């Protein structure tokens, strides 16, 4: 009986350690970490407060929802996430995508719109958890860095243009980049000069502080100073729009007024947003994990993101993601553990319960300046330049993705970005750069004879490498490349040694193609040797009849063995 209890306790402990790694936060916690974690937590909260309020407008939701989306998601990730630095919360790119998705079903500001936002969170959360349980963390690899860079660059420009109206004191409808620009230019006469002066001054201050004092919470300082100035000078009576009343107290954990008829339409959008938020979050978490010398568990990150979004939805918030700016603040203040997120969550919760009244007089133009300043961080022109140097084709894809965001909108551009990733992946493996190998005598290794002048080929033997899995969509390319190299070699060819070690997989079409090419070579008096140490590849070749066709004695494990068989038997 005691053994059963111990086994049950062990299984329970293993389950919690696997799916709630933050539970064990305190088991190895060191007291010398606490001061830095507290300082980092308070600093993260000081940034999360103004950004949460500012980003809510991007999603078309009231300011308080930005605060609600900050509290429980941060704490949830602290329990379920595997990154010690990552901070979850409202993100400008995610908010813009949420607004674009919900605008198709309801008008912003309406109760239905808020309810749909919560449902959207739940859908994203559920799909994320399912993806984690089914170990789909590898999907982050399908969103290449160039495509994500182009996407975020286009998104940043869209966000900035969309905030120009609020910065200048008039309404600007969200109708696409070029329409918004035209509308802005047409409305220049409506600019409220005092509003513009306040917003522009705040923006300059934010940029200077970011450049010269990045550890100081400049957004919080700007909001606090302008709230005081608004109260002292009565800015609202002078035509400066202010935030207005904010409810105090924590939100009820419930979803009300939901119309389930919109569920089918929200499902594909929620999957699209999940892909972008997850990929963006993984880029942030991996970069800080590499910096600090630990590993991220991709599938558990899916689950952590899902749980965070479910709590955001239940607390009447919107979809959240990894917040790179707040994560950077955490890291810069030396945060050691997920306890930073717990402290930040509690700080924001206390503010929501007792101090929201101080935000009612904050000018809206200040929030616009905060959003614009933060959105500039989405631009990565330096990385675009490096992409151009490495691959002009990928640079073109990055630029095209950004243009799609600007011209077609956020959601269509998201679909195009994913399709571009898949198409590029297929294209790369469809026509890989085939190689004819030779041996470098100094090292005994084999290299492309066209790239390495020290690589020496063997008379009458061609070592052929097709550097991709042999699958249905590139089998024809394999045949064409092999026949072309055989033709280039000429009549002196006696044997072809096919390097199968580079095949990660061979499907039925690939196996059939191999069989056909071997028969064609032997028909022309050319012997064939196969080389691979991979047991699953050898099994496939055996089951497909390739081994029998070639001959078991010519099914080698290494290229050296294959060359030896040629020299001793065939030549």
N, C-alpha and C positions, 0 to 999 in steps of 0.2 A: 504493500500500500504506500509506504514511504517512497519506494523507488518510483512508483507511478506519479506521485506528487512532485518529486524532483524532476522527472522527465517532462511533466506538464509545465512546471515552472521554467525549465530550460527552453522548451519550445516557445512559450510566451515571451521569454526574454529575447530569444532570437528573432521572433516576429517583430517585436517593438524596435529592436536595434536595426533591423533591415528597413522597416517602413517609417519609423519615427526616430531617426538618428539623433535628433535634438533632445530627446528624453534623457539621453546620457550626457547632456551638456555639463551637468554639475559633478558627474562621477570623477572626472579628472581635472576639474577646474582648479586653477591656482589663484590664490588671493592676490598675487601681484598683477594679475590681468585686470582686476576689477576697476582700478582708476582709469585705465585706458578705455575699457569697454563703456564706462559711464560717460566719459568725455565724448567718445565717438557716438554713443546713443543720443545724447543731448544735441550734438551737432547735426546728426541725421534728422532728428525731429525738427530742428530749426529750419532745415531746408525743405523737409517734407510738407510742413504746414503751408507755406506760401505756394509751393508748386502744386499741391493737391487742390487748392482753391482755384488756382489759375488754369490748371489742365481740365477741370470740370467743364469749363465753357467750351473746350474743343469737342467734347462729347455731347454738347447740347444739354447739359444737366446743371442743376443749381450748385452753387459753390460748396455747400455742405457735403454733397456726395463725394467730392474729392477727399474730404477729411475721413468720411466713413470708409472709403476705399483704401485708406492708409493704415487704419488701426489693426483690425483682425488679420488682414492678409500678411502684414509684416510678422505678427506673432506666429501665424500658421506656418510660414516658411521657416521660421526659426526652429520649429519642431520637426518638420518634414524634409527640409532641404539638406543638401550635402555641402554647400558652399559656406565658408565661415565669414565671407565678406559681403555676399550678395544681399541687396536690400530690394524687397518687392514693394511695388506701389504704382500709383498712376504714372503713365508714360505718355509723352506727347504723341508719338507715332500711333500707339495703341488707341488713345482717345480719339484721334482723328478717324481711324478705321471704324471705331464703334459708332461715332456720329454718322459716318457715311452709310453704315449698315442699317441703323435704326431709322434713319430718315426715310427709308423706303416704306416704312410701315406706320409711322406716327409722326406728329409734329413735335419738335423739341419743346420742352417745358411742360407738356401735358402729363397728367397722371399715367396715361397709357404708355407714354414714352419712358417714364421712370420705371414702370413695371417691366417693360420689355428689356430695359437695361439690366435689371436684376436677373431676368430669365436668360439673357445672353451670357451673363457670368456663369450661371449654372451649367449651361450647355458647354461652354468652353471648358469649365472645370471637369465635367463628367468625361468629355472626350479626352482631356489630358490624362486623367487617371486611367482610363481604359488603355490609352496609348502606352502609359508607363507599365501597366500590368502585362501587356502583350509585348513588352520590350521593343518598342518602336523608337527608342532614343536615337537610333542611327539616322532618322529622317533629317536631323540637323545637318548632315553631310550633303543633303540634296540642295540646300540653299547656299550656293557658293558665296564667298566673301565679296567678290566683285558685284554680283547681282544685289546682294543685301546693301552694299555701299551705294550703288546707284539708286536703289529704292529709297533709302533713307535720305539721300541728297534731294531727290525729288519731293519727298514728304516734307522735309525741312522748309523748302521754298514755298510749298503750298501753305504750310502753317503760318509762316511769316507774312505772306500776302494776306491771308485770312484775318490776321490780327491788326492790320493797318487801320481799318475803320475804327476799332475800339481805341487804338492809340491816338487817333485824331478826333475822337468824340462824335462819330456818327456810325450808323448801321451799314454793314456791308454784307450782302447776301452771299452765301457759299454756293457759287455756281460754276466752279472750275476756275483754274488759274487765270486764263486770259480774260474771261468775263469779269472776274473780280478786279483785275488790273484796270480794265476799261471802266468799270463802275467806280473804282477809286479815283481815277483821273477825272471822270465826269463829275465827281462830288467834291472836288478840291475846294470849291467855294463854300462848302459846309463845314470846313475844318474849324474846330473850336480851339482858338490859339492857346488859351490857358491850359486846356486838356493836353494839347500837343506838347507844350512846354514842360508840363509835369512828367508826362510819359517819356519824352526824349531825355530829360535830365536824369530820370531814374535809369534809363537804359545805359547812358554814358557811365553813370556810377557803377552799375552792375558789371560792365565790361572792364572798367578800371580795377575794381576789386578782384575780379577773376584773374586779371593779369598780375597784379601786384600783391594781393592778400587773399589767395584762394581758400585759406582755412577759415576766414571770417564769413559767417552766414549773411552774405550781402542781401539776398531776397528778403529775409526776415527784417533786417535793418530798414530797408526801403519801405516795406509795408508798415512797419511800426511808426517810422518818422512821418510818412504821408497820412497815416490815420490820425496822428496827433495834429498835423497841419490842417487836415480837413475839418477837425473839430474846432480848432482855434479860429480859423479864417472862414469857416462856413462855405467850403468849396462847392457843396451841393447846391447852395443857393445862387452860386455864380455860374451854374450851368455845367459843372463837372459831374458826370455820372459816377455814382458810388455803388458798392456791392449791395447795400440794403440789409434788411434784417436776416439774421441767420439763427436757426433754431439751436438751442443749447441742449445738452444731454446726449447720451448714447442712443443710437437708433435701435428700434425693435428688430429682433431677428425674425423677420417674416417677409413674405412676398404677397402683395395684395393687388387686386385688379388686373390679373393676367388673363389675356384672351389667347387661348391655345391655338387659334386659327393661324397664327403667324409662325408656329413652330417649324413647319416644313421649310419655309423660306429662310429662317434663321440658321438652320443646320449647316448648309454649305458655307455661309459666311463665318460661322463660328469655327469651322474647321480651317478656313483660310487664315483667319486672325490667329488661331492657335499656332499654326505653322510659323508665321512671322514672329509672334511673341516668343515662342520657344527658341527659335534659331537666334534671335537677338539676345535673349537671356543667356543662352549657352555661350555665345561669343564673350559676353561680359564675365560670366562666372568662370569660364576656362582661363581667360586672360589673367584674372586675379589669382586663381588657383595656381597657375604656372609661376606667377610672381612669388607666391608664398610657399611653393613646394609641396602641394598636396593634390589629390585627384578628385575629380567630380564624377558622380555616378549618373550618367545621362537618363536612365530609365526612372530613377528615383526623383530626378529633377522634374520630369514630366508629372509625376504624382504630386510633388510639392507645389508646382504651379497650379495643378488642378484643385487641390485643397484650398489654396490661397484664393482662387477665383470663386469657389463655392462660398467661402466665408464672406467675400466681398459682395456677392449677390444676396446672401441672406441678410447682410447689414445695409442693404439698399444702396450699394455702390455700383461700380462699373468694372469692366475687364482690366486687370492689372498685369504687369510684366516686371521683368528685371529692370530696375532703375539705375542706369549706369552712373548718373551724376551723384546720386546718394550713395551708391556703392563706392565711388571714388572718394567721397567725403569720409566714409567709414574707414577706408584703407589709409587715407592721409592722416587721420587722427590715431592710427595704430590699433584699431579694433581687432581683438584677438578671436572672438567667438561669436556665435549667433545670439549671445546675450545682448549684444548691441541692438539688434532688432527688437528684442523684448523691452528694453529700456525706452527706445524710440516710440514703440507702440503705446506704452503706458503714458509717456509724456504727451503725445497727441491726444490720447483719451482724456487726460486731465484737462487739457486745453479745451476740448469739445464740451466737456461737462460744465466748465466754469468761466471761460474767457472768450467765447465766440462773439460776445457783444462788442469787443474791441475792434472787430473787423468790419463792422457795418458801415463805417465811414471811409473805408479804403477806396480810393478812386479806381474805377475799372481800367483806366489807362495804365495804372501801375501793374495790374495783372497781365495786361497785354505786353508790357515791356519785359516782365519776367518770362513769359512764354517765348517771346522773340529771342531773348538772350539765351534761354535754355536750348531753343531750337537750333541756334548756331552751332551748338555742340554736335548736332547730327551730321553736319557737313564734314566730309573727310577728303578734302581736295588733295592732301599730301598722298593719301593712299591711292587716289585715282591716278596721280602722276606715276607712282610706282607700278601700278597695273599697266599703264601705257608702255613703260619701259620693258616689262616682262612679256606682255601679250597684248598686241593691238586688237586682236579679236575679242578678248575678254573686256578690254576697255570699251569697245563698241557696244558690247552687251550691257555693261554697267550704265553707259550713257543712254542707251535705248530704254532701259528699265526706268531711269529717272524721267525721261520724256513721256513715257506711258503714264506715270503718276500725274504729271502735269497736264496731259491732254485728255486721258481717258478716265481719270479718277483713281481713287485709292484701291477699291476692291478689284476692278478689272486689271489694274496694274499688278496686283498681288497674284492673280491667276496667271498672267503673262510671265511674271518673274519665275514662278514655279515651273511652268512649261519650258521656259528657256533653260532652266537648270537641267531638266530631264533631257531635252533635245541635245544640249551640249554634251551631256554624259553619254548618250547613245552615239552621237557623232564621233566622239573621241574613241570609243571602243569599236565602232564600225570600221574605221579606216586607220588603225594604229600604224605607226612607222615601223614596218617590218625591217628585219636586220639579217645580214649574213655575217656569221661570227668567225673569228679566228682566235688562236691562242697566243697570249703574251707569254713567252718562254720564261721571263724573269719571275713571274708570279704564278704561272700555271692557270691563270683565269682566262675567261673567254669574253671578248669584246667585239663590238661592231667594227668590221674592217674598214668601213668608210670614215669612222670617227677617230679610230686609234691606229696610227701608222705602225705601231709595234705589234699589232695583232696579225699573226701569220696564218694563212689558210693552208689546207692540206690538198695536194694535187688530186683531182678527181672527186673530192668530197666537198659538199656544200652543207654547212651547218645553218639551218633555217630557224629563225625565231619570229613568231607572231605574238607580240606582247599584249595579249588580251585574252579573256575567256573566249572559247570557241562556241558561239551560240547561233541561234537561227538567223539573227539579223546581221551577223558579220561573216557567216560561213562563205558566202559568195566572194567577199573581199579576201578571205583566206585563200580560196582557190585561185583567184585572179593574181594575187601577190605571189603565190608559190610558183605558178606557171610562168609568170613574168621573170622571176629570178632564175628559174631553170633555163628559160630561153636565153637570157643574158649570159649564162655560164657557157653555153655552147655545147658542142658534141663531145668534149672531153669529160663530161660529168659521168661518174660511175655510181655515186651514192649520195642520197640526201639524208642527213641526220636532223630530224625534227625535234626541236627543244620543247617538250611538253611540260617542262617544269613551270613555265610562265602561265599555264592554263589554270586559273582558279576553279573553273568548271567547264565541262563539255556536255552540251545537251544532245538530244537525239539527232537533230539536224547537223550539229557539228561532228558527231561520230560518223554519220553517213557520209558527210563530205570528206572526212579523213579517209574512209574506206575507198571512196571513188578516186581520190587523188593518188593513193598508194597503188591502186590497180593501174591507173594511167601511167604512173612512173615506171612500174615494172613492165608494163606493155612496151615501153620505149627502151627497155634494157637498163633501167636505173634502179638500183637496190635502195631499200629504205630501212633506216634504223630509228627507233623511238627512244627518247630519254626522259625519265621523270622519276623522282623519288616519292611523289605524293601517292599515298596508298589509294585514295578515293579516285584519282585520275587513272591509275593502273587498273582498278576494278571496273571503271566505266569502259576503258579500252578493251578489257577482257570480255565483258558482257556484250559489247558491240561487235565482237569478232575481229577487232583490229589486231589484237595480239596474235591470234592464230594466223591471220593473213601475213603479218610481218615475219612471224616466227618467234617463239618464246626466247630463243637465244639472242635475238636482236632487240629485245625489249630491255633496255639498259636503265640503270639507276642514275648515272651521271654522264655528262658530256665526255669526260675523260674515258669512261668505260666504252662509250659509243665510238669514240675515235680509235680506241684500241681494237675494238671488234672490226672496224673498217680496215685498219692497217694489217691485222693478222689474218683476216678471213676473206674480205671482199676484194681488197686491192690486189 
